Amino acid sequence: MPRTEITKPSNGAVTRPSDIFSAMREEMDRMFERFEQGWPRLPSLFSRGMGRPVMLPEVDVHEDEKQFIIEVDLPGVDEKDVTVTMANGMMTIKGEKKSEREEKEENYYLAERSYGKFERSLSLPETIDEDKIEAKFDKGVLKITAPKKPEAIKAEKKIEIKKA
């Protein structure tokens, strides 16, 4: 069995010599990256798109008898950098997470935090009263309440259960 050694080049990075398994690992990494691009609800706030990080905020939508509630996680995003629009039954949430750090030629060993623009669009039902939609931003969470039109709120009706 061939011996694999870990070498440390002059720049300090740890590398392994090229072998059959490194080629297989590279291919598996590419497969996982392509897989991740097709799933918008992965745990990360950011996804890779077109070679650069793209912010993809996570959204929860739930409904009660009177309204739809949309909650969007936007940690680190300032309220003034977010807009919500509604057109033709489509709600669009746009914004930008801005970088506030100064670059002073520091050597980064790990940089996972990303900055940039984002956009999410949600198709809402016609039962929404678009004129009464409200949005609030608190502690990195955008909460949108979209009330239903009065005619869409139906009274509860009891259904008789018959014997078979």
Helices and strands as residue ranges (DSSP letters): H 20-37, E 46-49, E 52-55, E 59-63, E 67-73, G 79-81, E 82-87, E 90-97, E 116-123, G 130-132, E 134-138, E 141-147, G 150-152
